[in-house]
């Protein structure tokens, strides 16, 4: 599933081609996504100028003059720029054609993504209860420490909770816990303030590095410019269960936490 760096990479790739452009028409070939694409999306968006392309958590907000298209890439979706009129393949469900002659094309083999319309996107039911963005000053180790008090759940699903902080998905939570030296199985409420301060720093560092490298190429992900991400080459533990730790040489262990695979080093992470 595309995580925050992949979504931010997509935003950076498509924004220069969309902002300031007017939509000529919207072609919807299949409305059956996680939630049905609105029947009147073409009427609402056609003729409008795109003002700004933003991101909130893993949602892309394509702000037009009146209203906002909320897009989520789901499990395997991607948005990329193509020439308007380019014949569509099987899983290419939506084209937003621009007066520039380009089109923003949405592809989603599993159809688990979303394209919704809102006049007040930040108060939309999908966004209103989200926690702070991890790369802002609203997120820090003190927040993690305070919210974790009395929590018996494992620390990894705790930091993946979007009400705590958005966008720290499976890949980057796994890597941040390794960098902070914290065993992902430990109870969230039993971790000290000092260790949470360290973990917040590592979350920010790793997410920023992943964004700069275009995200992580896993299965279907490509950025909005059609290029893959390269952060996968720098992963220390994610997806490396049974291999040797790059730091100490100990065999990496894999366990299930919150129904997600989690890899860690039993020596480096305590």
N, C-alpha and C positions, 0 to 999 in steps of 0.2 A: 504494500500500500504506500503511495506517495506520502511522505511526511513533510513537516514544515519546510525544511530546506529545499525539497523538490518543488513544493508549491511556490515558494518565494522565487526559485529559479525560473519557474514558468511565468510568474508575474513579471519579472525583469525582462524575460524574453519577448513577451507579447505587448507590454505597455507602450514602448515607443511606436509600435505600428498601429495601436488602437487610439491612443489619446489624441484628441483633436479631429479624429476622423468621423464622418457621418455614416451611419448604417443605411445601406440601400435596401436590403431585405434580409429576412431570416428564413432559412430552409430547415424544417424539422422533418427528418425521415422516420424517426421512431421516438415517440413520447414516453416510452415505458422505461424510465429510469427508476431510481429508488423511490422518488415521488414523481408523478407524471409532470412532464413539461407543460406549462400553462398553454391552453388552446389559443390564447390571444397574444402569445409572445411576439409574433411577427408584427401585429398591430401596435403593440406597446413600444417596441424598440425601433422599428423601421422609421427612417427619417430623422432620428435623434442623433445628436453629436455625442460621442463618448468623451467625457470630461476627465476621468481619472480611473486608473486601475489600481485597486488596493488589495491588501490581504488581511484577513482576520482569522487567526489560528490557521486551519487548513482550508478555509473558504476564500475564494477569489471574489472580489466585489468589483464588478464592471459598472461604474457609475455613469449613467447617461444624464442628459439635461433634466429629465423628469423620470425618476425611478432608478433602481439598481438591479442588475442581474447578479444573483448569488449563484456561484458555481462551486461544486465540490467534485474532485476527481475520483472519489470512490476507491475501489480496490485496484483498478487497472486503467483508469482513464487518463487522457492527456488532451491538452489544448495546444494547437500549433497553427502557424500561419501557412496558408497555401494560396495558390492563384485561384481567384473566383472562377467557378465553372469547372474546376478539376473534377473528373468523375470520381464519385465516392465509392469506397469499398464497403464490405458488409457491415462493419461495426462503426462506421463513421456517421453518427446520428444527427449532428447539427452543423450547419454552416451559418456564420454571421458575416454576410458579405458587406464590404466597405466600398465607399466611392473611390477609394484608391486603386481598386481592382484586385485587392487581396481579400481573403476570407479567413476568419477565425474558425477552425474546424475542431469539433469535439468528437473524440473517439473513445469508446468505452465497451470493450468486449463483454464484460460481466454486467453492464448496465446498473452498477451500484452507486453511481455518482448522482449529481443533482444539477439542475438548472432551474432556478426559481426566481420569481420577480417580487420585489418589495419596494415600497415607498419610504420605508424606515428600517433599513437593513440591520443596524446595530441593535435594534429592539425586536428583531425577528426571533421567533421562538427557538431557532437553532443557534443563535448567537448570544442572546441576552444573558445567559448564565455562565458564559465562558470566563475563565480566569485571566490573569494578565499575560501579555506577550512576554516570552522569556528573555528577549534581548532589550527590554526596557528597564527603567529604574523601578518600575512597580513590582518587579520580581527580584527576590534576593534570598539568601540563605535564612535570614530571619523569618521571612514568610513561611518557608518550609518548616523551620523549627516550631513556630507557633501553631501552625495547622496540624502538625504531626502529633502534638501532645495527646496522650491517651489513645492513640491509634495502634491497634494490634496488627493491622494488615501489613504485608511485606512492603518494604520501602520501594521496590520497583513499581508495582502498580500504583502506589501512592503518588509518585512523581509523574506517572502517566495519566493521572486524573485531570481532565480538562478544567475542572473547577478549581484545582490547585494552581496549575499553570498550563497554558495551551501549548500544543505542538511538540511535547517531549514524548515522541512515540517510541516504539519498541527498539529500533536501531539505536537511537541517540540516548535513550535511557540506559541501555546496556553499556554503551561506550562511556557515558558520564560516570556511571557507578564504578566502572573499572578504573577510570582516571582518578576518581576520588578515593579508591581503595576500600569501597564499601560492599559487603556481601549483599546481593540483591534480595536474599531471603530474610534478612533481619527485619524485625518489627520496626515500622516507621517511628513509633513513639519511643523507641529505645536508643535512638541515634542522637548524639550530642549536638549542641548548637555549633560548635567548631567544625564538626564534620559536615553539617548542612551548609555552612558558609563555604566550605571547600567545594561541595557538590554543585552549588549554584554557580560558582565561578567556572567549573568544568562544563556545566550545561551550556552556559553562554559561549565559552570558548569553542566547544565542539560544534554547536549549531552555526556559529559565525564562520568557522572554517569550512563546514560542509556547504554553506551557501556560496562562499567564494569559489569553491571547486565545482559548483554546479550540481550539488546533491549527490546521491548515491544511486548508481545504476543497479537496480534489482528487478529482474524480470522485464516488465513492460515500460518502465519509466524512461521518458526522454523529455528534455526541457522544451520550452515554448519555441526555441529556435531550431528544434529538431536534433539537438546534440545531446549525447548522454552525459551523465554526471561522472565525476572521477573520485569522489570521496571513498568509494568502496575499497580503493587501494590502500587506504589508511586505517581501516578498521582493525582494532586490536582483539576484540572478542566476538562481536556479533557474527553469527553464522560459522564460527570456527570450533564448535564443540568437538572434543576428541583430539584436537591439534594441540601443539605446545604453545604455552604463553610466550609472547615475544619479549617479555621482560625477564622472567625467571626460569623459563623452560618447563614449568610444571604443566601437566596435562589439564586442559580446560574442561570443565564439567558443564553439562547441559541439564537444566531442570525446567519444569513447567510452573509458571507463576501467573495467576490470572488468565489461564488458558493460553498463554503465550510462551514460546520457548525463550529461555534465558540462559546465556552462556557466561560463565565467570571463572576466575582463577582462584582456587581455594587457598593459595598461598598469598597472593597480592591483595585479595579482598577479604576483609575480616569484619 
